[in-house]
Amino acid sequence: YCLAKVLKEFLCQYPKVNVDIRTTQSQSLYPMFMSKEISLAVLRGEYKWDAGCRLFDQEPVCVVSMGDFDIASLNQRNYLKRSSEEAFRAGIQRWFDENGLNPQNQIYIDNITTTLELVKAGLGWAILPEVCLDHFQGVKKPIIYQDGTPFLRNSYILYRKEYLELPQVA
């Protein structure tokens, strides 16, 4: 959602750098990074990495639907469940537990874009990061836990410290 702008700025500063971009879910990028198939990774969620790691972004997580809703009604509606990393699933489960949610009718989807399109078509509700909701015309409510903290999804840049000697990585 923001890669094009960031990449344009980067390539203006480092026009001779060859870029190979792999866009897939973080849980697929992480093994590529660990096996040195890619030099750095921008990952959503929490991953074990003791070397170079910088918080890149924090985004609120929202419940989205085409029509207004109250939390109690969500168990009776289709839940559009998107595959995601463990930390994100744990955040969703915490919110479900706090609100007595256990949706029985679930549709499983493997990416954000398709999930959002299914919400727009009125096929159910979903839990999505706010970053993908700029042009969404439905109802979006940020998730706030009972202790008052917001459900935030962290994104990190993971890199190997030896790569910091390269100006384009630094």
Buried (B, 14 or more C-beta within 10 A) or exposed (E): EEEEEEEEEEEEEEEEEEEEEEEEBBBEBBEEBBEEEBBEBBBBBBBEBEEBBEEBBEBBBBBBBBEEBEEEEBBEBBBBBBEBBEBBBEBBEBBBEBBEBEBEEEBEBEEBEEBBEBBBEEBBBBBBBBBBBEEBEBBBEEBEEEEEEEBBBBBBBBBBEEBEEEEEBE
